[in-house]
């Protein structure tokens, strides 16, 4: 039986198709598990809601690029890279689109650092 490094459901695999995880894969799985635990703890114990993900402005190439970067991070389960893309997108929205969140033209209600 196999189990993901960060924990999770076990599954069976053909031993001929198994290889050791690379150092990058082990590190990524460990970071992902720590991020998930920290996020769950913050919400459960501190009753802290994470800010909504910034929404790119339609037709803006920079917004589209940052949203693509965020999507790629999500697909790779890389919470750190996803957070970085959100920060960069928020900064871009504040600077180039005067803080527009991308939802109905409203102003951002979180710090833009």
Secondary structure, 3 states (H helix, E strand, C coil): CEECCCCCCEECCCHHHCCCCCHHHHHHHHHHHHHHHHHHHHHHHHCCCCCCCCCCCCCCHHHHHHHHHHHHHHHCCCHHHHHHHHHHHHHHHHHHCCCECCCCCCECCCCCC
